[in-house]
Amino acid sequence: MKVYLPAIEGHVPPAMVRTFHAFLNFCYYARRNSLNESALESLQDALDCFQCDHCIFQESGVRDCGPKGFSLPRQHAMNHYHHLIQEFGAPNGLCSSITESKHIKAVKKPWQHSNHFKALGQMLVTNQCLDKLAAVRVDFETHHMLKGSILSASICALDCLSGDRGDHSQHHSGSTTGHASYDRGDDGTNTDDDEIQMHNDPHVLNYVCLAKTPGMSAIYFVRLLLD
């Protein structure tokens, strides 16, 4: 208020300055952590001054005349602040842009993902899928099923494997290579340590299998050359 009002004073009609002054007063009162009766009266006075002076925008041609000139949702919501604060308490800095962010997630992005033909049903299905995915993620995190990623699990497995190799190299002087060492079992056979020490690390559940195409035989290729 200390910067904006002096900047516009003298460049716009005085009624516009008063309108902005009343609007800023209303905003400052509405953003308080708590409001008593005197603060609510001041908030209502600021709103009355704003509604009394904002007709200068219609008189100067900035806005259209008539009820559609100020049909803005946020300015209309100012009329309900006094009653809603008495019913539910101070907004405490709550910004009305929160509804816009929810609108982007629930309406705009599902609309972009649809084919724009009878899109309402597609948008509802998209929102249902997103809600189910969010619920499944919460359930998985509760059961510690999404702790880390496949890359982090692979790095931990390599660290454990390198540590096991270091231990085997200290206990078994005969195995100096980087491969897994072998121990002799009770029956005289060699058993692989990797088969004994199983790790419960996450694995990739999907893979890509390329289609097998029959290759051209050599006899058929020779026939093509001779023809």
TANOR-V834901 format. One line per field, one symbol per residue. phi: phi as a letter, one per 20 degrees, with the letter a starting at -180 (. if undefined). psi: psi as a letter, one per 40 degrees, with the letter a starting at -180 (. if undefined). Layout:
phi = ???
psi = ???
This chain:
phi = .fdffffefndcggffffffffffffffffeffbceffffffffffffffffeffffffenfdffofffcedgffffffdfgffffecnfflnfdffffffffffecfffffeeemdlffffffffffffffffffffffffeledencfffffffffffffffffffffedffedeeeffddeffeneedeffffeedeefcfecbddffedffffffffffffff
psi = dddddddeheeiidddddddddddddddddeidihaddddddddddddddddeeeddddeediiiidedfghdddddddedddddddeiidfehheedddddddddddddddeieehfedddddddddddddddddddddddefefhaiddddddddddddddddddddddhedheieihihihadeeihhhddddghhgiiiheiihhihhhhihiddddddddd.
